[in-house]
Amino acid sequence: MTHALPNLRLYLANRTWSVLTPIYILAIMTGITVVITAIIGIATGLPIPDDIRHDMRFNGGAIYCIPGFLISVGALAMNRNFSMALALGSTRRHFWIGTALGFVITSLTLGVGSLVGLGLERLTNHWFIGARAFDVTPLGDGDVVQTFTTTTILALLSLFLGALFGTVFRAFGAVWTTVTAIGLGLLLAGAAALVVASWSEVVTLIGTLGPWLLLNIAAVLALLAAAGSYVVNRLATV
């Protein structure tokens, strides 16, 4: 673990990029939600009517705004720092562990950020006008544990997916990166077909696990992406 810490510091060297920018993205998403709600309120009156307030419970902005940037963070972290880490005496294994620890810090920071956003949203009665960015169904309808867990696991999945693509690109080039992306797309399509074919069993699972079903699936996918990036990282050249 000691040998992995320099790689963690390398990942955190640009804290604006690795830690603060994801929080800024959540803040921007919140601002956009409030502005859109205010525009709606100009026509309907503020605070917004109960029917519109109910519809805003399904706002998925907190889910959609995270993955794109974090996938790029994961890919760049596994490429931009690799040569420097090895030149400074790190092994591939310690480089991966240190960077993965950085991913955990980024994800936990986002999880805490979502809790702060949820707290402010509830404290201000949904930003004074009925706007909902964090107290929404995709994050558990205000459930603190589910809000934190959903944001953290989604962040980990995004970062390790980026790490997988980044390590495949460094080890095998652009062609195999494209093949990997297509392969993952086909696997997702096959999984969707399996869900449709076994819909009655899926409904039973949803009834048993509720929203935790998707979180469990996301956690498994994050572990698979992490394992894949670790294996390919051992094969990559400088």
C-alpha positions, 0 to 999 in steps of 0.5 A, spaced: 500 500 500 505 504 501 508 504 494 501 505 491 500 512 495 505 516 490 500 514 485 494 516 489 498 523 490 499 523 482 492 522 481 490 528 486 495 532 483 490 536 479 484 536 484 480 541 480 480 536 475 479 529 479 475 532 485 472 539 484 470 539 477 465 533 478 462 537 484 461 543 480 458 539 475 453 537 480 452 544 482 451 546 475 446 541 474 442 544 480 442 551 477 439 549 471 434 545 474 432 551 478 432 556 472 428 551 468 423 551 474 423 558 475 421 559 468 416 554 468 413 558 475 413 564 470 407 561 467 404 557 472 406 561 479 411 560 484 412 556 488 410 551 482 403 547 482 403 540 486 402 536 479 408 539 476 412 539 483 410 531 482 413 530 475 419 533 477 420 528 482 423 524 476 428 529 474 434 524 472 439 530 472 443 528 478 444 521 474 445 523 467 450 529 468 455 524 472 458 519 467 460 522 461 466 527 465 468 521 469 469 516 464 474 521 461 477 522 467 478 514 468 481 514 461 485 520 462 488 518 469 490 511 466 494 514 460 496 521 462 500 518 468 502 511 466 509 513 463 510 518 469 509 513 474 513 508 471 519 513 470 519 514 477 519 507 479 512 505 480 510 498 478 504 497 474 500 494 479 502 499 484 500 504 479 493 501 478 492 501 485 493 508 487 489 510 481 483 506 483 484 509 490 483 516 487 477 513 484 474 511 490 476 518 493 472 522 487 466 517 488 466 518 495 466 526 494 461 526 489 456 521 494 458 527 500 456 532 495 449 529 493 448 529 500 449 536 501 445 538 495 439 534 498 440 537 505 440 544 502 434 542 497 430 540 503 432 545 508 430 550 503 423 547 501 426 545 494 430 551 493 424 556 495 420 554 488 419 547 488 425 545 484 428 538 485 435 536 483 436 531 489 430 529 492 428 525 486 426 518 485 432 516 481 436 517 488 431 514 492 426 520 494 430 523 499 433 517 502 439 519 505 443 512 504 440 511 497 442 518 495 449 517 497 450 509 495 447 511 488 451 517 486 458 513 489 456 507 485 455 510 479 461 514 479 465 508 481 462 505 475 463 511 470 471 511 472 472 504 472 469 504 465 473 509 463 479 506 466 478 500 462 477 503 455 483 507 457 488 501 458 485 497 452 487 503 448 494 504 451 495 496 450 492 494 444 490 501 440 484 504 437 481 498 433 481 494 440 478 500 444 472 500 438 472 492 439 471 493 446 466 498 446 462 494 441 462 488 445 460 491 451 454 494 447 452 487 445 453 485 452 448 490 454 443 489 448 443 481 450 442 483 457 436 487 455 433 482 451 434 477 457 430 481 461 425 482 456 424 474 456 424 473 463 420 479 465 416 475 470 422 473 474 425 480 473 418 483 476 419 479 482 426 481 483 424 488 483 418 487 488 424 484 493 430 488 492 426 495 489 431 500 487 437 496 490 436 491 484 439 496 479 445 498 484 447 491 485 447 490 478 451 497 477 456 495 483 457 488 479 459 492 473 463 496 476 467 490 479 468 487 472 470 494 469 475 494 475 478 487 474 478 488 466 482 495 467 487 491 472 488 485 467 489 489 461 494 494 465 499 489 466 499 488 459 500 495 457 507 498 454 509 505 456 
